[in-house]
């Protein structure tokens, strides 16, 4: 089914409106995933508490933070920094937090280092926890290996079991590759068997110096569409999956586009504030932090130790990125039927796949935005046909 016309959404406002602060406490990762794009993952540098203070003093002093601010601790593996350090860091942020602003912390982890001590920290601060696990052992261990090339499946699953035993809510993110795309039933059986109810899928994508073999396949879109359709229908019948991001997060934008937020923080200056362990700041897609590009001063707009966010907003690198990203958003708005559910795409994917921020369509767009939208629209058409003509559904929503 081709895409139905979708209600138009406005291009993201250019006035800074901070929704998310992505903090990289260390670039180091204790494992060595074969699809990793992080350029400095061997560095053991660690963010100081002084840098934490400077970061959030700058964020809160700007007056640009939304009342609900998400802080994501991410890249490389945040849990290689001790839980005791985070206790101090989170206390510090809470002490700096202005009245009227609520801060929610989230960790994205490979799960191999989770212990009851970490679970206590997660519970104490009501932390959102995402665990990266790609599916059954043979699928997970094909790419997610340790620094000696051995699979990490057992340690990751042990980390998930620890979260479950300690009653810490979590979701998983699974990077889909060709073997997992070919077996939606096997993937669902794995989640059900291990009590995993909140699921997010990432397709293996081209970012930084990693070139995705999956996106190079002409059939990637049809493969993902078939996978997601089968997985969604079977998971709804099974009722063991509580949340499927690719469908559930898209439903509101399609069903109630007037009230649903289609704000794309990645295309707004300081929609996302991304800070590395030395206090260097980037914006837009968090994956840009640490990458190199001469035209954009390596995507760095300033440093929290000596620049305010107001000064960073005026930097030559921010102005250049904003100019080109905005051009790409305007082009998307003019030509793409899916703009209202996307808001202009992902700058990092445009740059990596097309070589420029000011472009439009990417293979990544096909999979992340258009495939789920079409699947939902197909299901709604089935439902409408059934109601109007009393025709049996060919597949349950």
Order of alpha helices (4+ residues) and beta strands (2+ residues): beta-alpha-beta-alpha-beta-alpha-beta-alpha-alpha-beta-alpha-alpha-beta-alpha-beta-alpha-beta-beta-beta-alpha-alpha-alpha-alpha-alpha
